[in-house]
Structure formats: structure tokens, C-alpha cells
């Protein structure tokens, strides 16, 4: 009411100041504005023309104007200047312009019960268009950093459709003028739901804020609340690091990768192991990308902690099925870990102090509003604890430590061009005195250039580099030695994305150069007697072209169709051994050595990878989805141990080793209840993998120049049912998931040594049919959050001796079949209590304490079961438990 | 680290299910004096010790054919399933041997021809004082000190050499028989002094059941190759005078080595993260009619060489308390003799 009075006053005032001379239609703006106050700009126009502006200065208070104009009309300029404000303008006559707050003229609408922050007005309400669709455009920003948000969803309830923002945070919708409910959401931020009154073409800007200020509990998988039903993706989950931070973590160290194992269809071999098994795939079948750079080892200290610093990470997305054509190279999943961009407006810092490690992140603008940096570092002090506080005699000389350092630079080079560069380095050391040592280093870097050709056309060009080196030391010997191995790759990739009203078309291509270092042995001591051995490095190149189109056919159907063509070649210099017989066998004889010179092609492989996803909406809250994808994988991790270990060797497909080819079919039913408070889904999948790599019995893989004689390739099959019930709103939220899955393989070679289990299907070592996860959190008070996980899974298979035989007094196990038994079932309960110490929205220093207990009831979950005939006990099976107790921890996190 | 994280190894009663009994062959021809034995048994159900005595395979016809054409019959004298050559048959370096078995039921088996490879000369045994930590059956970490041992062998650099190693040791101990006491149950019902004249000095002859295997994968190429062997734990009483260490090394073919490695892993493997998954190495003995029948065990031939050395208290940098403080005859110690062995003053 007050506003209405003010407006009335203004109208009366301008009547008495009628001017003559240059009128509105004559005004041309020829000027470059750099963050000038709109009040000043308007005064300038008044000085240079007869045009007068009428407004309450309080409304324009801090509205600023930027941009370059040459000959722009006053109408178009005002359109711009008021676009991101709540101001509107009205040409009262040829000389006078009235500026007003939009809501004031909406008094004719029934806005009872609405606060003015609850709605958005688009277009000129005094000059409403009717009957024809108008363009509604806008920008969605992160309110805390003022950065444009990529991938924010703008969803119009009445149309049951929407769009997503591009890299500039911009979107465009075609709507008939009318009254709508629009929901704007983004994975990391609090959703905004607004009434939207569309009177004509126009724009709005909306800022989203972090969720932490809300009196709600943890939300896992942000995005739009109904993305599971409305989106075309299936088998795809995004986890927010802010949410992962609230889950109970082992020794208080937030682990982004481990949190994925709480999702249906994702598991690990056991505690303290690196690598994920996604829908029946091995650990090397996951492409894990940090920004654009692939990560070969995602863990510190063998998988107890992930290498990604939680303070420098935004979110992680896993694609288990329906993988779009722009992604590939690994047959089971793609995991995208996104590093945070620094704040372009102000400096900030966050960090944490934990039992095992401490971390610090600093971010801020380089040039305010234009560019930013973020640097995060983490360092463990396990060694220091060993040496200073624990002083356990047994641990003297043992070492376990890691550090990592990551950073990202973000430049807005112009309105259209952006450049980001990110880097990551880490180092791990683990030494058991006089026994063994394991060191490894990750080095990753990527740079990405983004170009906005037009509002609906985006281009991206990226270069990424990854280098993983690892050294295994044998210190038991009087003459210790180490074996060093590694893999490196360089990627170049270009993408173009075109957004239209109903389609998102993406196409592009790229190439990767691999360099495999299969092993190099050298003595550690100066006077070593160890004969140095170095297996030759292997080189190869993988390239691809793709096109992917996501089409919303109508309100019920949408389809995503893609095609990827991948090609691979391994090239020299290299020597390839030729064996008598069809396949190289241990006893087969070397008949020839083929010599390839530098860059000479040894072998090529290629294939088409079709991808297809369909979504059919049964109603607002229910949909059916189906997807199919074929993926080629050209690189392999060769291993005869259960977990990823330093004995493993990365190698590319070559003269003998063929690429994996996987087909996955999945269908799912998705239904939400109670305004998306409850999400439910059921997905089934079937996966068929060709050329799965396995090893022969007793294979010797380390430093073996004729590795091809130890390997076999066969078929893999995986299928499963994944059920999920999730509550993502309210004080109590979380999810329950149950997975029934099997993963089997069949290795039937030409002879006995290349046949496993008589050529029958047998379970993979990570086959765990039943998997149940309950994960929940309860916001008990404004300060306290309690969260808990419970997981149960069937014990994984292991090889059980059928019987044994005595030889030289030792009872030796007779292993007639591989993976014919199961270790005991796994179950574990974790609890965490998080105390937020500050609750103000505009807080300078935020901090929280997390108290967690991992493995609350101290179950000695088996890592492995093995048969052994010790000299001083009855020959029997033994169970190795890696964590045999409850592990409490306390972590202090801060942010300012 | 695993210990720090309360990692632990516990016995676990796994219900092993035996489906088939397989023939097991254990036999070796060496250059040491015979007779040599070939033991025929069958596999046994793990955890079920009752069937241990039903496993011998009796009444088989066992013979060994040499590459020079002679055939040696092996006799099971006491129907224990152990078949012996005659005492005068002796293995020769360079000769090849093939084992033939005909079971009571008529099934016949043959081994591959195994060559008796030469055992190169052992130059010496080296020792290095060290401490070793290990995890006991009670899941506690125990530290012990002693010596890492290594062999220097003059083996040919151009070939890959593989060996089987056994060792025994003898040491002299000192006790106090003059302080012996006995309980007088008839009289005072108390402990009374019963000094004895014998024996305050004994030799403990430790027959070590352990074995190890060695290969020159790491350092082939030198004319004298160094092989790490085993850790010998030492306590003070063993160094009353000195320790006599005798190391026996057998030449092994590559295939026999791989078999012995599976035996080694069965006893010393840990089942840990880094351990490769276990597997069975099939015997080099086949059913003549059915090559696919699984036969276990091994038949191999070795030249055997032995080397010995002494370890003196001066080699051991710790303060030595060599007195057992045992108030009785040293003969009460296990594996002892009061007679000085002939090698003691070599």
C-alpha cells in the first residue's frame, strides 16, 4: 500500500514538469557503461534530451548499468537496464518515462498470501501480449558468489517441462502469457519455487542459495526434486559434497568415492581397497574424471580415504546406465568429480582438522567479478601420530602418509569466452618396516575453454593430462629393490552443444594418447646386486567422434539417442612375440619376433557405440524409462589379486589383447509421492561383456615380458534389480536401497590352462547378490544433525580348496575351482553427529564438529578367507579382517 | 598398518566340501644315498582328521625308468603306501627319470621325464643381524632378533636357477644339574637337594621343519648369485659357545620350483590384499588313459649340496645371557645329546 501511494505521488509530480525538445523516440544511446549507477545514467539522458524519468530513488538505490551501446533505442536500453531488477518502465508519453516496481501494477492480480519474493513478473504488465508465445529468458546465479550456474533446471509445472541453463547461466523458454509455477533448482543449491506472471517477452534473474541455512536435513542427490521421474537419465546419481560431509566417515575423513558405494549397484571388494564395482564391473571399468582428467587411483592409504579434498569439490555424478555418447572409454560407469570454482567476488576459506589429516582451502577473486582461484591442500599426520603420541614399539619404522594439492583457475575472458584450468597432485607412502613399501603419485591437469556462440550454442575445447606412477618396494631382502610402473595419458576433446526448445544436441570428438610403463625393477641400495630390468613402454591412441541428441518429443515422451565411433591403435616402437599355435600359451614356443618402429601401427580396433534412452511419463509423478548402451574399452588393468594393488599393471589393447565390448540394457520405473517428498524407483539391468580379461591359474604378472601367455579373455555377464526408496525433504531424510545382482564370467579357452572352472559360468570375485543399504539423517535441532548408515551384503566369493594333500608334511590346499565359496556376509553400522556452531544466514565464520563412529558394533568383517597350514596349528581356514573394531573420530570443519 | 587398524587373522571354520578323492604322488630322486621313496596317498578332507589313515594307496606297482634304460622297482614293504627303491640305486646328474604307477584297480599313471639338474657349488652362507616382527597366533605383534641368512652360489648366469632350501642348526647349552631338587613325598614332604653329576653341557640339534625356495629372478647375471634364504631367530642361551648352521640346497627344475612355490604359499601365505589368489599346481603325473584326471603332488629330481658355518657370540650385538639357569640336567631339554657332534670342532 505504501508503494502504491508513492507511485501515485510520483505520477502527480511529473505532471507538473512537462518538457519539450528531443523526445523518447529520438534518444539514441552511444556509450559504454562500466558499472555506473542507473540513477546517474538516467540523469545523463535527462541532461542530453528532453526526456524525463520519474521514480523513487530508493528503488534504484544500487542498480548499476554495464554494457556498450551504439545507437540503441531508449526502449532497448531500458529493457537491459531493468532486466535484472524488479523495476519496470512505462513510456507515459513521448517525453516521460515512469519507472516503477513491478509488483505495484500487479495489484489487479490475486496475490493474497504471496510475499513479493514469492513471484516473478515477466514482460510489461501494462502492455500484456495475449495469444502468442513469448520468449522468457533469464539468468540463474549462485547468490553467494554471483556466479552464473550451469545446469540449473528451470521447470514450469503447468507445462510439465522445462529447460536447463547453459554455461553462462542463461536459459530461454517459449511461453504463452499467463500465470505459472516455476521451479528453479540446481544440484548444489536450495530450490526456489515461484509464481511467475508472464505478460510479454522478458527476462528475469534469480539467485539460488546454499541449502545449509534451511532447517532441513541432509539431501542426497540434489537436482530438481523430480529429476528422477522427469529427467531422461536412469542409473545416474549426483551426490553433493556438502551432503556427503554429513555422512559418517571412516576416521572422520569425508570420502566422496566411498559414499558412492551407498548407492544401489555400487560396491567395493572390501575395506581398505581401492576401486568400485559398478553393476558387475571390475574396478578398471570405471572412468573417474576430475574435471576432465581421468584418475587412475582414487584413494589415499589403499582406499581408506579418497584423494578428492571435500573442500575443493562441488559434486560427483555417477552414470551407471544410459551413458550419453559424449562419454565412454570404460564399460561400467563414468564418475565425474567436479572441482569447485573459486569465488569471483570475495575471498573465503574453509578447512578441517581431523584425526588423520587436516585440510585447508582458500579461494578468491583474481580480478573481481572476472576471474578467480581456488587452492586446496591436505596432509596426513599418521607418521607424526605414530612417532609422537602412540609410540607403539611394533610400529616403529612403519610409515603411512599422504598429501594432496589441488587448484583451479577460472577466467571470464569476455561475455562469451571462459577459461578454466585445474590441476591436482598427490603423493602416498606406505611402508612396513623391513617388509614392503608402496608409494604412488597422481598428477592431473586440465584446461577447458568455453565459448558461447549464441544463447543456444555453446562450444568447449579441453585438454587433459593424467599421470599415475607407483613403486612397490620389497624390503624383506638384504638387498631391497623396487618395481616402478605407471600409466600416463593426454586427452584433447572438443564439444559443441546446441540448445533448442525441445532438444539438446551435442556433438564432438577427441583423441587420447596413452603411455603404459609396465614395470621397471631396480635395487635400492648403492651396492645393490639386483639386476635392473625394464619392460618396454607401450604406446597407443584412442579417438572418438560422437553425436548425442536429447529430444523432448512431447509431454510424455522424451528420447536421447547418440552414436559414438571409437577407434584405437597400438603403435611402436615395440617387439611383438609370435607363438606357435593360435593363442600364446605358457608352453607354446616363440617362433618369431615382429619388430615395429616408432609410430608404426601394430594393431587397430574400432567400433560403433550406439546409445539410446527413452522416457515415458505415465503421469506427473510417474515415468518409465529404458536405455541401451554399447561401450568399447581399450585399456585394461591386469591383476591376479582381489583389490587394486601395486602388483597390477595397466596395459592397452595390443596385438593379442582385444578391447572389451559391453552392451547394457536397462529399464526402470520411477514414481514420486507427496510432492516429490518420497522418491521410489525400480531398475533392472542386463549387461553382456565380451573379451573380459582374466588370468590363468598361477599367473606370474610382475615384470613378465610375455604377459600375453598368462592372460585369457572370455565373456562376462551381469544382471540385477535395484530398488530405491528415498525421502529427500523434511527433518528426517535418507534412503533405503536393495540390490539383487549377479556378476558371472565364462572363460573357455582352447586348452586346459586357458579354461577356468571347466568353461562353466562362475561368479566374479566381487559378486555379492544381496546388498542392502539404509542411510538416513535426522535434523534433531537447528544445531544437531544425526546421520547413520547401515549396509549389508552377501560375502564375496573366494576360492575354497575342495580338499588337501600332504606334501613334505605340509597340507596343501587343492583348488579345483575358482570362486567356489563365499566369505562371511558383510554388515556394518556407522553413526555421526554433526554440530553446527553458527546459524545466521549472513555468517562470517561457519564451523561444525562431526563426531562419528565407524563400525559401531565392531564387527570383524572378513576381508578374505584363506586356507593355511601353519606349522604350529591345525590346518584350517583363516579369516582376515582389516577393521576389527569400532572407530570413533572427531573432525572440526570451518568456513569463512 | 593393518595391526594399527585392529586388523586381525582368526581361524574360521569353513565347511569344506570334498567331492572327489584324487591321487597324490610325492617322490624325489636325489644324489644323496638312497633308498628313495615315492608316497602314494589320496587327498584328504580339510578339517576332518579322521580319514587321515585311510589315505594310503597300497598294492600299486611302482617303478622308475631311467634315461639310460634301466627300470627300478619300488617296493611297499609295510603296506603304508610308501614305496622304496633299493638302497644301491642313486640319482645321477644329467639323468632323466620317469615314474610309472599301476594301481590295484588297473589304472596306470606316468610322470613326465624329470631331469636331475646339477646343483652349482655353494660358495658360502652370509648372515646379517636383524630384528623381525611377526603376528602371533594370538594376533599380537612379537619382535625377535636373529640373523637373516643368504647363500652365495656360483651358478651360471645364463640360466634361470631355482632351488629348494632346508636347514638345521645345533647349539650348545649350559645347565646346572648340581642344583637339581626333587620332591620327597615319602619323608619330609618337601623339596630336597638331589645334585647330579650329569650333565651340565648338551648339544641341542634343531631339525627345522621349515623350508624355503629361492630363485635368481632378481639378480641373475652375476657369477656369484646372492639368495636370501630365511630368518634364524636367536636367543642368548644359544650362544653359550656358538651355533652350527647347516644349509641344504636342492636343485629344482623351473616346473618343480613352481610346484614347491604352491606348497610354500600354502604354509606361509597371508591371504592379504597383495596376495594373489591361490591355485593348484597339478602334478607332473598323468593317468595314461585319461589325461584330464587331476593328479596332485609332484615327482622331481635334485642334486643336493650342503654347506655349514658357525655363528659366534661376537656376531650377535646384543648383551648375551647364555645361562639357562635350569637346575637340572641339560638332557631334559628337547632334542639334546650330551655327546659332542663330530662337526662341532671342524
Boltz contact constraints between the chains, C-beta under 6 A:
constraints:
  - contact:
      token1: [A, 394]
      token2: [B, 141]
      max_distance: 6.0
  - contact:
      token1: [A, 400]
      token2: [B, 1]
      max_distance: 6.0
  - contact:
      token1: [A, 477]
      token2: [B, 228]
      max_distance: 6.0
  - contact:
      token1: [A, 478]
      token2: [B, 128]
      max_distance: 6.0
  - contact:
      token1: [A, 478]
      token2: [B, 148]
      max_distance: 6.0
  - contact:
      token1: [A, 478]
      token2: [B, 150]
      max_distance: 6.0
  - contact:
      token1: [A, 478]
      token2: [B, 228]
      max_distance: 6.0
  - contact:
      token1: [A, 529]
      token2: [B, 219]
      max_distance: 6.0
  - contact:
      token1: [A, 529]
      token2: [B, 226]
      max_distance: 6.0
  - contact:
      token1: [A, 530]
      token2: [B, 218]
      max_distance: 6.0
  - contact:
      token1: [A, 530]
      token2: [B, 219]
      max_distance: 6.0
  - contact:
      token1: [A, 531]
      token2: [B, 219]
      max_distance: 6.0
  - contact:
      token1: [A, 531]
      token2: [B, 220]
      max_distance: 6.0
  - contact:
      token1: [A, 531]
      token2: [B, 221]
      max_distance: 6.0
  - contact:
      token1: [A, 640]
      token2: [B, 276]
      max_distance: 6.0
  - contact:
      token1: [A, 641]
      token2: [B, 276]
      max_distance: 6.0
  - contact:
      token1: [A, 643]
      token2: [B, 273]
      max_distance: 6.0
  - contact:
      token1: [A, 645]
      token2: [B, 273]
      max_distance: 6.0
  - contact:
      token1: [A, 645]
      token2: [B, 274]
      max_distance: 6.0
  - contact:
      token1: [A, 697]
      token2: [B, 279]
      max_distance: 6.0
  - contact:
      token1: [A, 698]
      token2: [B, 279]
      max_distance: 6.0
  - contact:
      token1: [A, 799]
      token2: [B, 277]
      max_distance: 6.0
  - contact:
      token1: [A, 799]
      token2: [B, 278]
      max_distance: 6.0
  - contact:
      token1: [A, 802]
      token2: [B, 18]
      max_distance: 6.0
  - contact:
      token1: [A, 802]
      token2: [B, 19]
      max_distance: 6.0
  - contact:
      token1: [A, 803]
      token2: [B, 18]
      max_distance: 6.0
  - contact:
      token1: [A, 803]
      token2: [B, 43]
      max_distance: 6.0
  - contact:
      token1: [A, 803]
      token2: [B, 45]
      max_distance: 6.0
  - contact:
      token1: [A, 804]
      token2: [B, 44]
      max_distance: 6.0
  - contact:
      token1: [A, 804]
      token2: [B, 46]
      max_distance: 6.0
  - contact:
      token1: [A, 805]
      token2: [B, 24]
      max_distance: 6.0
  - contact:
      token1: [A, 805]
      token2: [B, 43]
      max_distance: 6.0
  - contact:
      token1: [A, 805]
      token2: [B, 296]
      max_distance: 6.0
  - contact:
      token1: [A, 807]
      token2: [B, 26]
      max_distance: 6.0
  - contact:
      token1: [A, 807]
      token2: [B, 263]
      max_distance: 6.0
  - contact:
      token1: [A, 807]
      token2: [B, 297]
      max_distance: 6.0
  - contact:
      token1: [A, 810]
      token2: [B, 263]
      max_distance: 6.0
  - contact:
      token1: [A, 810]
      token2: [B, 266]
      max_distance: 6.0
  - contact:
      token1: [A, 810]
      token2: [B, 267]
      max_distance: 6.0
  - contact:
      token1: [A, 812]
      token2: [B, 263]
      max_distance: 6.0
  - contact:
      token1: [A, 812]
      token2: [B, 266]
      max_distance: 6.0
  - contact:
      token1: [A, 813]
      token2: [B, 266]
      max_distance: 6.0
  - contact:
      token1: [A, 814]
      token2: [B, 43]
      max_distance: 6.0
  - contact:
      token1: [A, 814]
      token2: [B, 280]
      max_distance: 6.0
  - contact:
      token1: [A, 814]
      token2: [B, 296]
      max_distance: 6.0
  - contact:
      token1: [A, 815]
      token2: [B, 278]
      max_distance: 6.0
  - contact:
      token1: [A, 815]
      token2: [B, 279]
      max_distance: 6.0
  - contact:
      token1: [A, 815]
      token2: [B, 280]
      max_distance: 6.0
  - contact:
      token1: [A, 864]
      token2: [B, 271]
      max_distance: 6.0
  - contact:
      token1: [A, 865]
      token2: [B, 12]
      max_distance: 6.0
  - contact:
      token1: [A, 866]
      token2: [B, 271]
      max_distance: 6.0
  - contact:
      token1: [A, 869]
      token2: [B, 266]
      max_distance: 6.0
  - contact:
      token1: [A, 869]
      token2: [B, 267]
      max_distance: 6.0
  - contact:
      token1: [A, 871]
      token2: [B, 209]
      max_distance: 6.0
  - contact:
      token1: [A, 876]
      token2: [B, 11]
      max_distance: 6.0
  - contact:
      token1: [A, 877]
      token2: [B, 12]
      max_distance: 6.0
  - contact:
      token1: [A, 877]
      token2: [B, 14]
      max_distance: 6.0
  - contact:
      token1: [A, 878]
      token2: [B, 9]
      max_distance: 6.0
  - contact:
      token1: [A, 878]
      token2: [B, 11]
      max_distance: 6.0
  - contact:
      token1: [A, 878]
      token2: [B, 12]
      max_distance: 6.0
  - contact:
      token1: [A, 879]
      token2: [B, 10]
      max_distance: 6.0
  - contact:
      token1: [A, 879]
      token2: [B, 12]
      max_distance: 6.0
  - contact:
      token1: [A, 880]
      token2: [B, 9]
      max_distance: 6.0
  - contact:
      token1: [A, 880]
      token2: [B, 271]
      max_distance: 6.0
  - contact:
      token1: [A, 881]
      token2: [B, 8]
      max_distance: 6.0
  - contact:
      token1: [A, 882]
      token2: [B, 7]
      max_distance: 6.0
  - contact:
      token1: [A, 883]
      token2: [B, 5]
      max_distance: 6.0
  - contact:
      token1: [A, 884]
      token2: [B, 6]
      max_distance: 6.0
  - contact:
      token1: [A, 884]
      token2: [B, 8]
      max_distance: 6.0
  - contact:
      token1: [A, 885]
      token2: [B, 6]
      max_distance: 6.0
